[in-house]
Amino acid sequence: MPIKTATLSDHARRIARAMAHLATRPEHTPSLEELAAVAAFSPCHFHRAYRSLTGETPAETLTRLRLSRAAAALLRSDASMARIAAAAGYGSIPAFTRAFREALGVPPGAYRIRAGIGVSIPEAEDDMSDITIIEYPAVHLAALPHRGSYDMIGPLFDQLGAWAAGRGLLGPQTRMLGLYHDDPRSMPQAELRSHACVEVPHGTPLDPSMEAIALPALRCAKLRFQGPYVEIEPQYDRLYGEWLPQSGEEPADHPIIEQYLNDPRSLPPAEWLTDILMPLENR
């Protein structure tokens, strides 16, 4: 491995440690010295190294993590606003409201009442249905396994992104996928299985914590969703409860796939795009 590539790979591993540290306790605001020590960088170089590999500052990563978890709590619990604000690391409801409104475009109370801001969208203006059948191509993936709530898988994508960027594998066409093996409403959250995945060339050396997954070509029902990731789950009710019984199709023995189409670090949550892909039996 060339020296430059080896150095980038080492930096990516160290930055990934800092990202994992942020995700472990998002309510905590670590000092520069604390994060730099986790990543084994000197404090004077840490911020530049972090931003160059992740595309955002540690503070921006932390805000994104906090508000994503707060949005999930608003939708899926009856916890008070004060409790959600405190769990997200905000010292007051006004501070939490300002940050939430700036990120998602609506205050948290309105977000809860409206049950989110996302919408499913047709791929073409003249398409009367927002669910279509496509042929999804085969792809080789580097994957990090995850056990637990699907809402908590986001930091693994951050770590994968840093790892891939450090190896020159991350480009505008690189696919980022989530594989979701279980129904979150039918089993305990702690037992849910999923994988955060990034597309890599076949044979790419992986870190010990990663798995190589060869995703075959698949025939899939596709629903495109625009909005925060924590709002995706109700779209599965449409796929399974409305579309599938009327389609004459049978789901294949393969996990549901989510393909994330744009960068959540550079766009507000209302603009995030996700393709939900239900693998189908071949005809």
C-alpha positions in Angstrom: 0.0 0.0 0.0 1.5 3.4 -0.9 2.5 5.6 2.0 -0.1 8.2 1.3 -2.9 5.7 1.2 -1.7 4.0 4.3 -1.6 7.3 6.2 -5.1 8.2 5.0 -6.4 4.8 6.1 -4.8 5.2 9.6 -6.3 8.7 9.9 -9.7 7.4 8.9 -9.6 4.7 11.6 -8.7 7.3 14.2 -11.4 9.7 13.1 -13.9 6.8 13.1 -13.0 6.3 16.8 -13.9 9.9 17.5 -17.2 9.6 15.7 -18.1 6.5 17.7 -17.2 8.4 20.9 -19.6 11.1 19.9 -22.4 8.6 19.1 -22.0 6.8 22.4 -23.1 9.8 24.5 -24.7 12.4 22.2 -26.0 14.3 25.2 -22.4 15.0 26.3 -20.4 17.8 24.7 -16.8 16.5 24.8 -13.9 18.9 24.9 -11.5 19.3 22.0 -8.8 17.7 24.1 -11.0 14.7 24.8 -11.9 14.0 21.2 -8.3 14.6 20.0 -7.1 12.1 22.6 -9.6 9.5 21.4 -8.4 9.9 17.8 -4.7 10.1 18.8 -4.3 13.5 17.2 -2.8 16.6 18.8 -5.6 19.2 19.5 -4.2 21.7 17.1 -4.6 19.3 14.1 -7.7 17.3 15.1 -10.4 19.6 13.7 -8.8 19.9 10.3 -8.2 16.1 10.1 -11.8 15.4 11.2 -13.4 17.9 8.8 -11.3 16.8 5.8 -12.5 13.2 6.2 -16.1 13.7 7.3 -17.1 16.9 5.6 -18.4 18.5 8.8 -17.1 19.6 12.2 -17.5 17.5 15.4 -20.0 20.0 16.6 -22.1 19.5 13.4 -21.9 15.8 13.8 -23.1 16.0 17.4 -26.0 18.3 16.5 -27.1 16.0 13.7 -27.0 13.0 16.1 -28.9 14.8 18.8 -31.6 16.2 16.6 -32.1 12.8 14.8 -32.7 11.1 18.2 -34.9 13.9 19.3 -37.0 13.6 16.2 -37.4 9.9 16.8 -38.5 10.6 20.4 -41.1 13.1 19.3 -42.6 10.6 16.9 -42.4 7.5 19.0 -42.9 8.5 22.6 -45.0 10.7 24.7 -42.0 12.1 26.6 -42.3 15.8 27.6 -40.5 18.4 25.5 -38.3 19.2 28.5 -37.2 15.6 28.8 -36.5 15.3 25.1 -34.5 18.5 25.1 -32.4 17.4 28.1 -31.8 14.0 26.5 -30.5 15.7 23.4 -28.1 17.8 25.4 -30.0 21.1 25.4 -30.2 23.1 28.6 -33.6 24.6 27.9 -36.6 24.1 25.7 -36.1 27.4 23.9 -32.5 26.4 22.9 -33.8 23.0 21.8 -36.6 24.6 19.8 -34.3 27.0 18.0 -31.9 24.2 17.0 -34.7 21.9 15.9 -36.5 24.5 13.9 -33.2 25.5 12.2 -32.5 21.9 11.2 -35.9 20.6 10.3 -37.8 23.7 9.3 -40.5 23.4 12.0 -40.5 23.7 15.8 -40.6 20.4 17.7 -44.2 20.8 18.9 -45.5 21.2 15.3 -43.3 18.3 14.2 -44.9 16.0 16.7 -48.4 17.2 15.9 -47.8 16.7 12.1 -46.1 13.3 12.7 -43.2 14.4 10.6 -42.4 16.3 7.5 -41.5 13.6 4.9 -43.3 12.6 1.8 -43.1 9.7 -0.8 -42.4 11.0 -4.3 -42.9 9.6 -7.8 -39.7 9.2 -9.9 -41.4 11.0 -12.8 -44.0 13.7 -12.9 -46.2 11.7 -15.2 -46.0 8.6 -13.0 -49.3 8.1 -11.2 -47.7 5.7 -8.7 -44.8 6.4 -6.3 -44.1 2.6 -6.1 -42.4 1.0 -9.2 -40.6 -2.3 -10.0 -37.0 -2.0 -10.9 -34.0 -4.3 -11.6 -31.4 -3.5 -9.0 -27.8 -4.3 -10.1 -25.4 -6.5 -8.2 -23.0 -4.7 -5.9 -20.1 -5.5 -3.5 -20.4 -4.0 -0.1 -18.3 -3.3 3.0 -20.7 -3.7 6.0 -20.7 -2.9 9.7 -23.2 -5.1 11.5 -25.6 -3.5 14.0 -27.8 -4.9 16.8 -30.5 -2.8 18.3 -32.8 0.0 17.3 -32.6 1.0 13.7 -32.7 4.6 14.7 -29.2 4.1 16.2 -27.5 2.8 13.0 -26.6 6.3 11.7 -23.2 6.6 13.4 -22.1 3.4 11.7 -22.7 5.1 8.3 -20.6 8.0 9.6 -17.8 5.6 10.4 -18.0 3.8 7.1 -17.9 7.2 5.3 -14.7 8.2 7.1 -13.2 4.7 6.4 -14.1 4.9 2.7 -12.9 8.5 2.3 -9.6 7.5 3.8 -9.1 4.9 1.1 -10.2 7.0 -1.8 -13.3 4.9 -2.2 -16.0 7.6 -1.6 -17.3 9.4 -4.7 -20.5 11.0 -6.0 -21.7 7.6 -7.4 -20.7 5.5 -4.4 -23.8 3.7 -3.0 -24.6 3.8 0.7 -27.1 1.1 1.7 -28.8 -0.2 4.8 -29.9 -3.8 5.1 -32.7 -4.4 7.6 -33.4 -8.0 8.5 -36.3 -7.8 11.1 -39.6 -6.1 11.7 -39.1 -3.5 14.5 -42.7 -3.9 15.6 -42.6 -7.7 16.1 -39.5 -8.2 18.3 -37.5 -6.4 21.0 -35.4 -3.5 19.8 -32.2 -5.0 21.3 -32.6 -8.0 19.0 -33.0 -6.2 15.7 -30.4 -7.0 13.1 -29.1 -4.6 10.4 -26.0 -3.7 8.4 -24.7 -0.3 7.4 -23.0 -0.7 4.0 -20.9 1.2 1.5 -20.1 0.1 -2.1 -16.5 -1.1 -2.6 -14.6 -2.8 -5.5 -14.6 -6.5 -5.2 -11.6 -7.7 -3.1 -11.2 -4.5 -1.2 -9.4 -5.3 2.1 -11.7 -4.6 5.1 -11.1 -3.8 8.7 -11.6 -6.7 11.2 -15.0 -5.3 12.4 -16.4 -5.3 8.8 -18.1 -7.9 6.7 -17.9 -8.4 2.9 -21.4 -8.7 1.4 -22.0 -9.6 -2.3 -25.5 -8.3 -3.0 -26.9 -10.1 -6.1 -28.9 -8.5 -8.8 -32.4 -8.2 -7.5 -35.9 -7.4 -8.8 -37.3 -4.9 -6.4 -40.4 -2.8 -5.6 -39.0 0.8 -5.1 -40.6 3.6 -3.1 -38.7 6.9 -3.0 -39.1 8.9 0.3 -38.0 12.5 0.9 -37.5 13.5 4.6 -35.8 12.5 7.8 -34.7 8.9 8.1 -36.6 8.4 11.4 -39.8 8.9 9.4 -39.2 6.0 6.9 -40.8 3.2 8.9 -44.4 4.1 8.2 -43.7 3.8 4.5 -43.2 0.0 5.0 -46.9 -0.2 6.0 -47.7 1.2 2.6 -45.5 -1.3 0.8 -46.6 -4.4 2.8 -50.2 -3.4 3.7 -51.4 -1.6 0.6 -49.2 -2.2 -2.4 -48.1 -5.8 -2.0 -51.5 -7.4 -1.6 -52.8 -5.7 -4.7 -49.6 -6.2 -6.8 -49.7 -10.0 -7.4 -46.0 -10.0 -6.3 -44.2 -12.2 -3.7 -41.4 -10.8 -1.6 -38.1 -12.6 -2.0 -36.1 -14.1 0.9 -33.8 -11.2 1.3 -33.6 -8.2 3.7 -35.3 -4.9 2.9 -32.8 -2.4 1.4 -32.6 1.3 1.9 -30.4 3.3 -0.5 -29.5 6.8 0.7 -29.3 9.0 -2.3 -27.8 12.3 -1.0 -25.5 13.5 1.7 -27.2 14.3 5.1 -24.3 16.4 6.1 -24.8 19.0 3.4 -28.6 19.1 3.2 -31.5 19.7 5.7 -33.4 16.6 6.7 -36.5 17.7 4.7 -34.4 17.1 1.6 -32.9 13.8 2.4 -33.8 11.2 -0.3 -34.0 7.4 0.3 -35.1 4.6 -2.0 -36.8 1.8 0.0 -36.3 -1.4 -1.9 -38.4 -4.6 -1.3 -36.7 -7.6 -3.1 -39.3 -9.6 -5.1 -39.4 -13.1 -6.4 -38.2 -13.4 -10.0 -40.8 -14.0 -12.7 
